[in-house]
């Protein structure tokens, strides 16, 4: 027995109704909550205690096949063998069916080609198409019938069998087998006499059209899944592990936490880790979507599957296997593509009841025409056309294909959408709440400005300040030390926690810290000419005053700098109809300064993690639909409480786990792109559903009225599915807005 989520690969599904049947079967098991996705051919099962063998048995009892993914097969067991690629098999079946059906269609529709006994050649060519070509539909219909169910395949199979069966009756028992028999093609049903009409071209071409539709669906699934397959293949396969000072090549699967590996230029980092020695640039574009490499050095965290493009690195492995960033991203993508939106659940419910209703309508059309005095042929034509055109394949494909393509395109741009529910939330959003540190700002302190005393060179101010601050680990001290290339040595270093530091640099006593501390403890104050400048400097960031041997040298402002793209991102949020709000635990002055820089009017400062949650709840109680963007542990509760939680990829695991969308690059412009992509995907889903519903509603009455030839009905139904698939594939053309670091 296992606990938690189990994923199954499902085989044998041919339409959305199949997925609905399997879902119902699994959900009847005690304590099981299952979701089956027709487009991805996967089932995700959640239960407190679940036996995979019991789940597989339930799926097989419904008439389908289920296996554990290869990665989930227990050690010592062989993974299931993979059969012929579905797309290749369908393509072969389709090509053979086309080769046989085209001559039949030509002879049936062009009287000049109807030589003596042509109908018997047509029968010879049609039989393999109607039996072998349409076999996937017949087999699925038979399986469903054994379990007392009807699906879209039932409609297709009945239509083909009825057309072929009627033709056999007309040829052997009617007058259609007589020499010299001719027939003409009409777009509309028309009365005919006795058993002289055959429908071999209907049986053959209906099969061809529907196989073409299935092939298009299979191709779409294959193309849409390429992003996930590419992600799975990104990881390194081997690593150079250091053991007792010697390197040995080992498979990545043998790495354990704590191993030390060597990564040379051009090699992939084998797993998540911490740089011990060396400095380099790392290309993380495949994971983050960013075009520029990231600079790393000792102490930097690196992610498996990224590429070392600079110097030699030694890395301590901190995460392996399912705990790595790559594995986490894979899980997020699979969850997104396996989940179901409310609109898809509605489509599934409609599909489940639609098939028996359509069979009833076909019977009604047949009987109605006979009662009204129509010919047997016209009644038969109306019934067959109703069966064929009503197949709601487009309805079943409307949501999963758009979701598959949209989330796949998002992953290429570093946007991970956790599930379809996230798409639906973007429809009503009107407010976006932004955490400050690490979201709007870089989260890294740096020097922004300085004031120097008369007679003091700016380079000397920074040199001496860097010398004394270089011995401190405080973020402000590190920012000052990093502001100059030449950092002198310091001796006699001492720190007064929370106030400042002192030490001897170049034979002089240098102090650096809060202006008030220098004034009170060291009697070092700026002159009257500099006081106002130092006060003004405080509006730019945290001020560090610097003195040497009792004299004021100047002051340096250090701040968490605003990201390059934040102001533009805020403007784009407004263009999307989202009112930005800044939410931070920082003080009011700092928060207001950052808000002014990026153009945010509403600011909540000095807020605790619990306070952030209260702000989100308050906005929702006021009637706002709220998106929350954050990256820290202190943001996790607010992310979970928001209508849509968006985590920045460089943030903590807690924030990412609580979010609905993860922006791997941490660029706010990509957050705007994620909202655009989600809304466009949702719009595509709605467009697909509107087309599918409208098509069926409009076409069924025409077919029942005998106004459609079954051939036209079959072509229209196949084209409907192809339209939905093609409309979904348009999402692959989605491009990020100009200005971000994500390449189009």
C-alpha positions as CSV (number, residue, x, y, z in Angstrom):
1,X,0.0,0.0,0.0
2,X,1.2,3.6,-0.7
3,X,0.0,6.9,0.6
4,X,-0.6,10.1,-1.4
5,X,-0.8,10.6,-5.2
6,X,-0.4,7.8,-7.7
7,X,-0.2,8.5,-11.5
8,X,-1.2,5.9,-14.1
9,X,-0.7,5.8,-17.8
10,X,-4.0,4.9,-19.5
11,X,-4.2,3.1,-22.8
12,X,-7.2,2.3,-25.0
13,X,-9.1,5.6,-24.5
14,X,-10.6,6.9,-27.8
15,X,-12.7,9.8,-26.7
16,X,-13.5,12.1,-23.7
17,X,-16.4,9.8,-22.7
18,X,-13.8,7.0,-22.1
19,X,-12.0,9.2,-19.6
20,X,-15.2,10.0,-17.9
21,X,-16.0,6.3,-17.5
22,X,-12.6,5.5,-16.1
23,X,-12.8,8.4,-13.7
24,X,-16.2,7.2,-12.4
25,X,-14.9,3.7,-12.0
26,X,-11.9,4.8,-10.0
27,X,-13.9,7.2,-7.8
28,X,-16.1,4.4,-6.7
29,X,-13.1,2.9,-4.8
30,X,-13.2,3.8,-1.1
31,X,-11.4,7.0,-0.3
32,X,-10.2,7.5,-3.8
33,X,-10.3,10.8,-5.7
34,X,-9.3,10.4,-9.3
35,X,-8.9,12.7,-12.4
36,X,-8.5,11.2,-15.8
37,X,-7.3,13.4,-18.7
38,X,-8.0,12.1,-22.2
39,X,-5.4,14.4,-23.9
40,X,-2.5,13.3,-21.7
41,X,-3.7,9.7,-21.3
42,X,-3.0,9.9,-17.6
43,X,-4.9,9.3,-14.4
44,X,-4.0,11.1,-11.2
45,X,-5.3,9.4,-8.0
46,X,-5.3,10.8,-4.5
47,X,-6.0,8.6,-1.5
48,X,-4.9,8.2,2.1
49,X,-4.1,4.6,1.3
50,X,-4.0,3.2,-2.2
51,X,-2.8,0.0,-3.8
52,X,-1.7,0.6,-7.4
53,X,-2.6,-2.9,-8.3
54,X,-6.2,-2.3,-7.2
55,X,-6.3,0.9,-9.3
56,X,-5.0,-0.9,-12.3
57,X,-7.6,-3.7,-11.8
58,X,-10.4,-1.1,-11.7
59,X,-9.3,0.5,-14.9
60,X,-9.1,-2.9,-16.6
61,X,-12.6,-3.7,-15.3
62,X,-13.8,-0.7,-17.2
63,X,-12.3,-2.1,-20.4
64,X,-9.1,-0.2,-20.6
65,X,-5.4,-0.7,-19.8
66,X,-3.4,1.0,-17.1
67,X,0.3,0.9,-16.1
68,X,2.5,2.7,-13.7
69,X,4.9,5.2,-15.3
70,X,8.4,3.7,-15.8
71,X,9.7,6.1,-13.0
72,X,7.2,4.7,-10.6
73,X,7.8,1.0,-11.1
74,X,9.3,-0.5,-7.9
75,X,12.9,-1.6,-7.9
76,X,13.4,-5.1,-9.2
77,X,10.3,-5.0,-11.5
78,X,10.5,-4.5,-15.2
79,X,8.7,-1.5,-16.6
80,X,5.9,-2.2,-19.0
81,X,6.9,-2.6,-22.7
82,X,5.9,0.2,-24.9
83,X,3.9,-0.7,-28.0
84,X,4.1,0.9,-31.4
85,X,3.9,4.6,-31.4
86,X,0.2,5.6,-31.6
87,X,0.8,8.2,-34.2
88,X,2.7,5.9,-36.5
89,X,0.1,3.2,-36.2
90,X,-2.7,5.6,-36.9
91,X,-0.9,7.0,-39.9
92,X,-0.4,3.6,-41.4
93,X,-4.0,2.7,-40.9
94,X,-5.1,6.0,-42.4
95,X,-2.9,5.8,-45.5
96,X,-4.2,2.3,-46.3
97,X,-7.8,3.3,-45.7
98,X,-7.3,6.4,-48.0
99,X,-5.8,4.2,-50.8
100,X,-8.8,1.9,-50.7
101,X,-11.5,4.4,-50.2
102,X,-10.6,7.0,-52.9
103,X,-11.5,4.6,-55.8
104,X,-14.8,3.7,-54.1
105,X,-15.6,7.4,-53.7
106,X,-14.7,8.2,-57.3
107,X,-16.9,5.4,-58.6
108,X,-19.8,6.2,-56.4
109,X,-19.9,9.9,-57.2
110,X,-19.0,9.9,-60.9
111,X,-21.5,8.0,-63.0
112,X,-19.0,7.9,-65.9
113,X,-16.8,5.6,-63.9
114,X,-19.6,3.2,-63.1
115,X,-18.8,0.3,-65.4
116,X,-20.7,-3.0,-65.3
117,X,-20.4,-4.6,-61.9
118,X,-18.5,-1.7,-60.6
119,X,-20.4,-2.1,-57.3
120,X,-18.8,-5.4,-56.6
121,X,-15.3,-3.9,-56.9
122,X,-16.5,-1.1,-54.6
123,X,-17.6,-3.8,-52.1
124,X,-14.2,-5.5,-52.3
125,X,-12.3,-2.3,-51.7
126,X,-14.7,-1.1,-48.9
127,X,-14.7,-4.2,-46.8
128,X,-11.2,-3.9,-45.5
129,X,-11.8,-0.2,-44.7
130,X,-15.1,-0.8,-42.9
131,X,-13.7,-3.7,-40.9
132,X,-10.0,-3.3,-40.4
133,X,-9.7,0.5,-41.0
134,X,-12.6,1.2,-38.6
135,X,-11.5,-1.5,-36.2
136,X,-10.4,0.9,-33.4
137,X,-13.9,2.3,-33.3
138,X,-15.6,-1.1,-33.4
139,X,-13.4,-2.5,-30.7
140,X,-14.0,0.5,-28.4
141,X,-17.7,0.3,-29.0
142,X,-17.7,-3.4,-28.2
143,X,-15.8,-2.9,-25.0
144,X,-18.2,-0.2,-23.9
145,X,-21.2,-2.3,-24.8
146,X,-19.9,-5.1,-22.6
147,X,-19.9,-2.7,-19.7
148,X,-23.3,-1.3,-20.5
149,X,-22.0,2.1,-21.8
150,X,-22.0,4.1,-25.0
151,X,-19.4,6.6,-26.1
152,X,-18.6,8.6,-29.2
153,X,-17.0,5.4,-30.7
154,X,-20.4,3.8,-30.4
155,X,-21.9,6.4,-32.7
156,X,-19.1,6.0,-35.2
157,X,-19.2,2.2,-35.2
158,X,-23.0,2.2,-35.6
159,X,-22.8,4.6,-38.5
160,X,-20.1,2.6,-40.4
161,X,-21.8,-0.8,-39.7
162,X,-25.2,0.6,-40.7
163,X,-23.9,2.0,-44.0
164,X,-21.9,-1.1,-44.8
165,X,-24.7,-3.5,-43.6
166,X,-27.3,-1.7,-45.7
167,X,-25.1,-1.9,-48.7
168,X,-24.7,-5.7,-48.2
169,X,-28.5,-6.0,-48.0
170,X,-29.0,-3.9,-51.2
171,X,-26.3,-5.9,-53.1
172,X,-27.3,-9.4,-52.1
173,X,-31.0,-9.1,-51.4
174,X,-32.1,-5.9,-53.2
175,X,-31.6,-4.8,-56.7
176,X,-28.2,-3.0,-56.3
177,X,-26.2,-6.0,-57.4
178,X,-27.7,-6.2,-60.8
179,X,-25.5,-5.4,-63.8
180,X,-25.7,-1.8,-65.1
181,X,-26.7,-0.3,-61.7
182,X,-25.8,3.3,-61.4
183,X,-26.1,6.0,-58.7
184,X,-25.3,9.7,-58.3
185,X,-24.0,11.7,-55.4
186,X,-26.1,14.3,-53.6
187,X,-25.2,16.6,-50.7
188,X,-28.6,16.1,-49.2
189,X,-30.7,13.1,-48.4
190,X,-33.2,12.3,-51.1
191,X,-36.0,9.7,-51.5
192,X,-35.0,6.6,-53.5
193,X,-36.8,3.5,-54.6
194,X,-36.4,0.1,-52.9
195,X,-33.1,-1.5,-52.1
196,X,-31.3,0.0,-55.1
197,X,-29.1,2.5,-53.2
198,X,-25.8,1.5,-51.6
199,X,-23.7,3.4,-49.1
200,X,-20.3,1.9,-49.5
201,X,-18.7,5.3,-50.1
202,X,-20.3,6.4,-46.8
203,X,-18.8,3.5,-44.9
204,X,-15.4,4.0,-46.5
205,X,-15.1,7.8,-46.4
206,X,-16.6,8.2,-42.9
207,X,-13.9,5.9,-41.7
208,X,-11.2,7.9,-43.5
209,X,-12.4,11.2,-42.2
210,X,-12.6,10.0,-38.6
211,X,-9.2,8.3,-38.8
212,X,-7.8,11.6,-40.1
213,X,-9.4,13.4,-37.2
214,X,-7.9,10.9,-34.7
215,X,-4.5,11.2,-36.4
216,X,-4.7,15.0,-36.1
217,X,-5.5,14.6,-32.4
218,X,-2.6,12.1,-31.8
219,X,-0.2,14.5,-33.6
220,X,-1.4,17.4,-31.5
221,X,-0.9,15.4,-28.3
222,X,2.6,14.4,-29.4
223,X,3.6,18.0,-30.4
224,X,2.1,19.5,-27.2
225,X,3.9,17.0,-25.0
226,X,7.3,17.8,-26.6
227,X,8.0,20.5,-23.9
228,X,7.6,18.0,-21.1
229,X,9.6,15.3,-22.9
230,X,12.4,17.9,-23.6
231,X,12.3,18.8,-19.9
232,X,12.8,15.2,-18.9
233,X,15.8,14.8,-21.2
234,X,17.5,18.0,-20.0
235,X,19.3,16.4,-17.0
236,X,22.9,15.3,-17.1
237,X,23.4,11.5,-17.4
238,X,26.9,11.3,-15.7
239,X,28.9,13.2,-13.2
240,X,32.6,13.6,-12.2
241,X,32.6,12.7,-8.5
242,X,35.5,13.6,-6.3
243,X,36.5,10.7,-4.0
244,X,39.7,11.0,-1.9
245,X,41.0,13.7,-4.3
246,X,40.4,11.5,-7.4
247,X,37.8,12.0,-10.0
248,X,35.5,9.1,-11.1
249,X,32.8,9.2,-13.7
250,X,29.5,7.9,-12.2
251,X,25.9,7.9,-13.4
252,X,23.8,10.8,-12.0
253,X,21.5,8.2,-10.4
254,X,24.3,7.1,-8.1
255,X,24.9,10.6,-6.6
256,X,23.9,11.1,-3.0
257,X,23.5,14.3,-0.9
258,X,27.0,15.4,0.3
259,X,28.9,14.2,-2.8
260,X,31.4,16.6,-4.3
261,X,31.5,16.8,-8.1
262,X,33.6,18.7,-10.6
263,X,31.9,20.6,-13.4
264,X,34.0,21.8,-16.3
265,X,33.1,24.4,-18.9
266,X,30.5,23.1,-21.3
267,X,29.3,20.4,-18.9
268,X,25.8,20.2,-17.3
269,X,25.6,20.5,-13.5
270,X,24.5,17.0,-12.6
271,X,22.2,17.9,-9.7
272,X,21.2,20.8,-7.4
273,X,24.1,21.9,-5.2
274,X,26.3,24.5,-3.6
275,X,29.4,25.9,-5.3
276,X,32.4,25.2,-3.1
277,X,35.2,26.6,-5.2
278,X,35.6,28.4,-8.5
279,X,33.6,31.1,-10.3
280,X,31.8,30.8,-13.6
281,X,28.7,31.8,-15.6
282,X,25.8,29.3,-15.7
283,X,23.3,29.1,-18.5
284,X,20.0,28.4,-16.8
285,X,17.9,29.5,-19.8
286,X,16.3,26.0,-20.3
287,X,14.8,26.2,-16.9
288,X,14.3,30.0,-16.3
289,X,13.8,31.2,-19.9
290,X,16.4,33.9,-19.2
291,X,18.8,34.7,-22.1
292,X,21.7,35.9,-19.9
293,X,23.9,33.5,-18.0
294,X,24.0,33.8,-14.2
295,X,27.3,34.6,-12.4
296,X,28.1,32.1,-9.7
297,X,31.0,31.7,-7.2
298,X,31.7,30.0,-3.9
299,X,28.5,29.9,-1.8
300,X,26.2,30.2,-4.8
301,X,23.4,27.7,-5.3
302,X,23.2,26.0,-8.6
303,X,20.5,23.9,-10.2
304,X,20.9,20.5,-12.0
305,X,20.6,20.4,-15.8
306,X,22.0,24.0,-16.1
307,X,25.2,24.4,-18.2
308,X,28.5,25.7,-16.9
309,X,29.7,28.1,-19.6
310,X,32.7,29.6,-17.8
311,X,35.3,28.3,-15.4
312,X,35.8,25.1,-13.5
313,X,33.5,24.5,-10.5
314,X,33.4,22.1,-7.6
315,X,29.9,21.6,-6.3
316,X,28.5,19.9,-3.2
317,X,25.3,18.0,-4.1
318,X,22.4,19.1,-1.9
319,X,19.5,17.5,-3.7
320,X,19.1,14.4,-5.8
321,X,16.4,12.5,-7.6
322,X,12.8,13.6,-7.0
323,X,13.9,16.5,-4.7
324,X,15.7,18.4,-7.4
325,X,14.4,21.6,-9.1
326,X,14.1,19.8,-12.4
327,X,11.9,17.1,-10.9
328,X,9.8,19.7,-9.1
329,X,9.2,21.5,-12.4
330,X,8.3,18.2,-14.1
331,X,5.7,17.5,-11.3
332,X,4.2,21.0,-11.7
333,X,3.8,20.5,-15.4
334,X,2.3,17.1,-15.1
335,X,-0.2,18.4,-12.5
336,X,-1.1,21.2,-14.7
337,X,-1.7,19.0,-17.7
338,X,-3.5,16.3,-15.8
339,X,-5.9,18.5,-13.8
340,X,-9.3,19.6,-15.0
341,X,-10.9,23.0,-15.1
342,X,-14.6,23.5,-14.3
343,X,-15.4,24.1,-17.9
344,X,-13.8,20.7,-18.8
345,X,-15.8,18.9,-16.1
346,X,-18.9,20.4,-17.7
347,X,-17.9,19.1,-21.1
348,X,-17.2,15.7,-19.7
349,X,-20.7,15.6,-18.1
350,X,-22.3,16.6,-21.4
351,X,-20.3,14.0,-23.3
352,X,-21.4,11.3,-20.9
353,X,-25.1,11.9,-21.5
354,X,-24.9,13.0,-25.0
355,X,-24.2,9.7,-26.7
356,X,-27.3,7.8,-25.5
357,X,-29.4,10.9,-26.4
358,X,-28.0,11.0,-29.9
359,X,-28.7,7.3,-30.4
360,X,-32.3,8.0,-29.4
361,X,-32.5,11.0,-31.8
362,X,-31.2,8.8,-34.7
363,X,-33.8,6.2,-33.9
364,X,-36.4,8.9,-33.7
365,X,-35.3,10.4,-37.1
366,X,-35.5,6.9,-38.7
367,X,-39.0,6.2,-37.3
368,X,-40.2,9.8,-37.9
369,X,-39.4,9.7,-41.6
370,X,-41.1,6.3,-42.1
371,X,-44.2,7.5,-40.2
372,X,-44.2,10.7,-42.4
373,X,-44.2,8.6,-45.5
374,X,-40.5,9.0,-46.4
375,X,-38.6,6.3,-48.2
376,X,-36.6,3.7,-46.3
377,X,-33.5,5.1,-47.9
378,X,-34.2,8.7,-46.7
379,X,-35.0,7.5,-43.2
380,X,-31.8,5.5,-43.2
381,X,-29.8,8.4,-44.5
382,X,-31.2,10.8,-41.8
383,X,-30.4,8.3,-39.0
384,X,-26.9,7.6,-40.1
385,X,-26.1,11.3,-40.7
386,X,-27.4,12.0,-37.2
387,X,-25.2,9.3,-35.6
388,X,-22.1,10.6,-37.4
389,X,-22.4,14.3,-37.1
390,X,-23.4,14.3,-33.5
391,X,-20.2,12.7,-32.2
392,X,-19.0,15.3,-29.7
393,X,-15.3,14.7,-30.2
394,X,-14.6,18.4,-30.6
395,X,-16.3,18.9,-27.2
396,X,-14.0,16.4,-25.5
397,X,-10.9,17.9,-27.1
398,X,-11.8,21.6,-26.4
399,X,-10.3,21.9,-23.0
400,X,-7.4,19.4,-22.7
401,X,-5.8,20.3,-26.0
402,X,-5.7,24.0,-25.2
403,X,-4.5,23.3,-21.7
404,X,-1.8,21.0,-23.0
405,X,-0.5,23.5,-25.5
406,X,-0.8,26.5,-23.2
407,X,1.1,24.9,-20.3
408,X,3.7,23.5,-22.6
409,X,4.3,27.0,-24.1
410,X,4.4,28.4,-20.6
411,X,7.1,26.0,-19.5
412,X,9.3,27.0,-22.5
413,X,9.1,30.6,-21.2
414,X,9.7,29.7,-17.6
415,X,6.1,30.0,-16.5
416,X,4.8,26.9,-14.6
417,X,1.0,26.8,-14.3
418,X,0.0,24.4,-11.5
419,X,-3.4,23.5,-12.9
420,X,-6.4,24.6,-15.0
421,X,-8.0,26.3,-11.9
422,X,-5.2,28.9,-12.1
423,X,-6.4,29.7,-15.6
424,X,-9.9,30.3,-14.5
425,X,-8.9,32.6,-11.7
426,X,-7.2,35.0,-14.1
427,X,-10.5,35.8,-15.7
428,X,-11.8,37.9,-12.7
429,X,-8.6,39.3,-11.2
430,X,-8.6,43.0,-10.6
431,X,-5.8,43.5,-8.0
432,X,-2.2,42.3,-7.8
433,X,-0.4,42.4,-4.5
434,X,3.4,42.5,-4.8
435,X,5.9,41.6,-2.1
436,X,8.8,44.0,-2.1
437,X,12.0,42.2,-1.3
438,X,13.0,39.8,-3.9
439,X,9.9,40.5,-6.0
440,X,9.9,44.2,-6.9
441,X,13.5,44.6,-5.7
442,X,16.5,42.4,-6.2
443,X,16.8,41.4,-2.6
444,X,20.5,42.2,-2.6
445,X,21.9,45.4,-1.0
446,X,24.0,47.7,-3.1
447,X,25.4,51.2,-2.9
448,X,23.1,53.8,-4.5
449,X,24.8,57.1,-3.7
450,X,27.3,58.9,-1.4
451,X,28.1,62.3,0.1
452,X,31.8,63.2,0.7
453,X,33.2,65.9,3.1
454,X,35.2,68.8,1.6
455,X,38.7,67.8,0.6
456,X,37.9,64.1,0.6
457,X,38.1,62.1,-2.6
458,X,35.2,59.8,-3.3
459,X,37.5,56.9,-4.1
460,X,39.2,57.3,-0.6
461,X,35.8,57.3,1.1
462,X,34.8,54.0,-0.5
463,X,38.3,52.4,0.0
464,X,38.4,53.1,3.7
465,X,34.8,52.2,4.2
466,X,35.3,48.9,2.3
467,X,38.4,48.1,4.4
468,X,36.6,48.3,7.7
469,X,33.4,46.7,6.5
470,X,35.1,43.8,4.8
471,X,35.5,42.0,8.2
472,X,31.7,42.1,8.8
473,X,29.1,39.7,7.4
474,X,26.2,42.2,7.5
475,X,24.5,42.6,4.1
476,X,25.1,46.4,4.2
477,X,28.8,45.8,5.0
478,X,29.1,43.3,2.1
479,X,27.5,45.8,-0.2
480,X,30.0,48.5,0.7
481,X,32.9,46.1,0.5
482,X,31.8,45.0,-3.0
483,X,31.6,48.7,-4.2
484,X,35.4,48.9,-4.7
485,X,38.0,46.7,-6.3
486,X,40.9,47.5,-4.0
487,X,40.0,46.6,-0.4
488,X,42.7,47.3,2.1
489,X,43.5,45.1,5.1
490,X,41.9,45.9,8.5
491,X,43.3,45.2,12.0
492,X,41.9,45.6,15.5
493,X,38.4,45.1,14.1
494,X,35.5,45.4,16.5
495,X,31.8,45.5,15.9
496,X,29.0,47.2,17.9
497,X,26.0,45.0,16.9
498,X,23.3,47.1,15.3
499,X,25.2,50.3,15.3
500,X,28.5,50.0,13.4
501,X,32.1,48.8,13.1
502,X,35.6,50.1,13.7
503,X,39.1,49.0,12.8
504,X,42.6,50.2,11.8
505,X,43.1,50.7,8.1
506,X,46.3,52.1,6.7
507,X,47.4,53.1,10.2
508,X,44.2,55.1,10.9
509,X,41.2,54.3,13.0
510,X,38.2,54.1,10.8
511,X,34.6,53.9,12.0
512,X,31.5,53.2,10.0
513,X,27.9,52.9,11.1
514,X,24.8,54.8,11.9
515,X,25.2,58.6,11.8
516,X,23.7,58.8,15.3
517,X,26.2,56.3,16.6
518,X,29.2,58.1,15.1
519,X,27.9,61.3,16.6
520,X,27.2,60.0,20.1
521,X,29.9,57.4,20.6
522,X,32.7,59.0,18.5
523,X,31.7,62.7,18.4
524,X,32.0,62.5,14.6
525,X,29.4,64.7,12.8
526,X,29.0,66.1,9.3
527,X,29.6,69.7,8.9
528,X,26.7,72.1,8.5
529,X,27.1,72.1,4.7
530,X,26.8,68.3,4.6
531,X,24.0,67.7,7.2
532,X,21.2,68.5,4.8
533,X,22.9,66.3,2.1
534,X,23.2,63.4,4.5
535,X,19.5,63.8,5.5
536,X,18.5,63.8,1.9
537,X,20.7,60.7,1.3
538,X,18.5,58.9,3.8
539,X,15.7,59.1,1.4
540,X,17.7,56.9,-1.0
541,X,18.4,54.1,1.4
542,X,20.1,53.1,4.7
543,X,22.9,55.6,5.5
544,X,26.4,54.5,6.7
545,X,28.5,57.4,8.0
546,X,32.3,57.0,7.8
547,X,34.9,58.7,10.0
548,X,38.7,58.6,10.2
549,X,40.8,59.6,13.2
550,X,37.8,61.6,14.6
551,X,37.0,63.4,11.3
552,X,33.9,63.0,9.2
553,X,34.7,61.6,5.7
554,X,31.3,61.2,4.3
555,X,28.2,59.0,4.1
556,X,27.1,56.1,1.9
557,X,23.6,55.1,1.0
558,X,22.9,51.4,0.6
559,X,19.6,50.0,-0.5
560,X,17.9,47.0,-1.9
561,X,17.7,48.1,-5.5
562,X,14.6,47.9,-7.7
563,X,14.7,45.3,-10.5
564,X,15.3,46.7,-13.9
565,X,11.9,45.6,-15.2
566,X,9.7,46.3,-12.2
567,X,8.4,49.7,-13.3
568,X,7.5,48.5,-16.8
569,X,5.8,45.4,-15.2
570,X,3.7,47.6,-13.0
571,X,2.6,49.6,-16.1
572,X,1.7,46.3,-17.8
573,X,-0.3,45.1,-14.8
574,X,-2.4,48.2,-15.1
575,X,-2.9,47.6,-18.8
576,X,-4.2,44.2,-17.9
577,X,-6.8,45.7,-15.6
578,X,-4.9,44.9,-12.4
579,X,-4.4,47.5,-9.7
580,X,-0.9,47.0,-8.1
581,X,-0.5,47.1,-4.3
582,X,2.9,46.9,-2.5
583,X,3.1,44.7,0.6
584,X,6.2,44.5,2.7
585,X,7.5,44.0,6.2
586,X,10.0,46.9,5.6
587,X,9.5,50.4,7.1
588,X,7.2,53.0,5.7
589,X,9.9,55.2,4.3
590,X,11.7,52.5,2.4
591,X,8.4,51.0,1.1
592,X,7.2,54.4,-0.1
593,X,10.5,55.1,-1.9
594,X,10.3,51.8,-3.8
595,X,6.6,52.3,-4.6
596,X,7.4,55.8,-6.0
597,X,10.1,54.3,-8.2
598,X,7.9,51.8,-9.8
599,X,4.6,53.7,-9.9
600,X,2.6,52.0,-7.2
601,X,0.1,54.2,-5.3
602,X,-1.2,51.8,-2.5
603,X,1.4,50.7,0.0
604,X,1.1,48.4,3.1
605,X,4.4,48.7,5.1
606,X,5.8,47.2,8.3
607,X,3.4,44.2,7.9
608,X,4.1,40.8,9.6
609,X,3.4,37.5,7.8
610,X,0.1,37.3,9.6
611,X,-0.6,40.9,8.6
612,X,0.1,40.0,5.0
613,X,-2.6,37.3,5.2
614,X,-5.0,39.9,6.8
615,X,-4.4,42.3,3.9
616,X,-5.2,39.6,1.3
617,X,-8.3,38.6,3.2
618,X,-9.4,42.2,3.6
619,X,-9.1,42.9,-0.1
620,X,-11.1,39.8,-0.9
621,X,-13.8,40.8,1.6
622,X,-14.0,44.2,-0.2
623,X,-15.0,42.2,-3.3
624,X,-11.6,42.2,-5.1
625,X,-10.2,39.2,-6.9
626,X,-6.6,39.2,-5.8
627,X,-3.4,37.8,-7.2
628,X,-0.4,37.7,-4.8
629,X,3.2,37.7,-5.9
630,X,5.9,36.7,-3.5
631,X,9.0,34.6,-2.9
632,X,9.6,34.1,0.9
633,X,8.4,31.9,3.7
634,X,6.7,34.9,5.1
635,X,4.6,35.1,1.9
636,X,3.4,31.5,1.9
637,X,0.2,32.1,3.8
638,X,-0.7,35.1,1.7
639,X,0.0,33.2,-1.5
640,X,-2.3,30.4,-0.4
641,X,-5.1,32.8,0.6
642,X,-5.1,34.8,-2.6
643,X,-7.3,33.9,-5.5
644,X,-4.2,33.3,-7.5
645,X,-0.7,32.8,-5.9
646,X,2.3,33.6,-8.0
647,X,5.7,32.6,-6.7
648,X,9.0,33.9,-8.0
649,X,11.3,31.0,-9.0
650,X,14.2,32.1,-6.9
651,X,12.1,32.0,-3.7
652,X,11.6,29.5,-1.0
653,X,10.1,26.0,-1.4
654,X,7.3,27.1,1.0
655,X,6.3,30.0,-1.3
656,X,6.4,27.8,-4.4
657,X,4.4,25.1,-2.8
658,X,1.7,27.6,-1.8
659,X,1.4,29.1,-5.2
660,X,-0.7,28.4,-8.3
661,X,1.9,29.8,-10.8
662,X,5.7,29.8,-10.6
663,X,7.7,32.3,-12.6
664,X,11.1,30.5,-12.7
665,X,13.1,33.6,-13.8
666,X,11.9,35.9,-11.0
667,X,11.2,38.7,-13.6
668,X,8.1,40.7,-12.9
669,X,7.5,41.2,-16.6
670,X,7.2,37.5,-16.9
671,X,4.5,37.6,-14.2
672,X,2.5,39.9,-16.6
673,X,3.2,37.5,-19.4
674,X,1.9,34.6,-17.2
675,X,-1.4,36.4,-16.7
676,X,-1.6,37.1,-20.5
677,X,-0.8,33.5,-21.3
678,X,-3.4,32.2,-18.8
679,X,-6.1,34.5,-20.1
680,X,-5.3,33.6,-23.7
681,X,-5.4,29.9,-22.9
682,X,-8.7,30.3,-21.1
683,X,-10.0,32.3,-24.1
684,X,-9.0,29.5,-26.4
685,X,-10.8,26.9,-24.3
686,X,-13.9,29.0,-24.3
687,X,-13.7,29.5,-28.1
688,X,-13.3,25.7,-28.6
689,X,-16.3,25.0,-26.4
690,X,-18.5,27.6,-28.1
691,X,-17.6,26.1,-31.5
692,X,-18.2,22.5,-30.3
693,X,-21.5,23.2,-28.7
694,X,-22.7,25.4,-31.5
695,X,-21.7,22.9,-34.1
696,X,-23.6,20.0,-32.6
697,X,-26.7,22.1,-31.8
698,X,-26.9,23.4,-35.3
699,X,-25.9,20.2,-37.2
700,X,-28.1,17.6,-35.5
701,X,-31.5,19.1,-36.6
702,X,-30.2,19.3,-40.2
703,X,-29.1,15.7,-40.1
704,X,-32.5,14.5,-38.6
705,X,-34.3,16.5,-41.3
706,X,-32.5,14.5,-43.9
707,X,-30.7,17.5,-45.2
708,X,-27.2,16.1,-44.9
709,X,-25.5,13.3,-46.7
710,X,-23.7,11.1,-44.2
711,X,-20.4,11.8,-46.1
712,X,-20.9,15.5,-45.5
713,X,-21.7,14.8,-41.9
714,X,-18.6,12.8,-41.4
715,X,-16.4,15.4,-43.0
716,X,-17.9,18.2,-40.9
717,X,-17.4,16.2,-37.7
718,X,-13.8,15.5,-38.5
719,X,-13.2,19.1,-39.5
720,X,-14.7,20.2,-36.2
721,X,-12.2,18.2,-34.2
722,X,-9.4,19.4,-36.5
723,X,-10.5,23.0,-36.0
724,X,-10.4,22.7,-32.2
725,X,-7.0,21.1,-32.3
726,X,-5.7,23.8,-34.7
727,X,-7.1,26.6,-32.7
728,X,-5.4,25.2,-29.6
729,X,-2.1,24.9,-31.4
730,X,-2.2,28.6,-32.1
731,X,-1.1,29.1,-28.5
732,X,2.4,27.9,-29.5
733,X,2.8,31.3,-31.1
734,X,2.4,33.2,-27.8
735,X,5.3,35.6,-27.4
736,X,6.5,37.4,-24.2
737,X,6.1,41.1,-24.2
738,X,9.3,43.0,-25.3
739,X,11.7,44.0,-22.5
740,X,12.0,40.9,-20.4
741,X,15.0,38.6,-20.3
742,X,13.0,35.7,-21.7
743,X,13.7,35.0,-25.4
744,X,10.6,34.7,-27.7
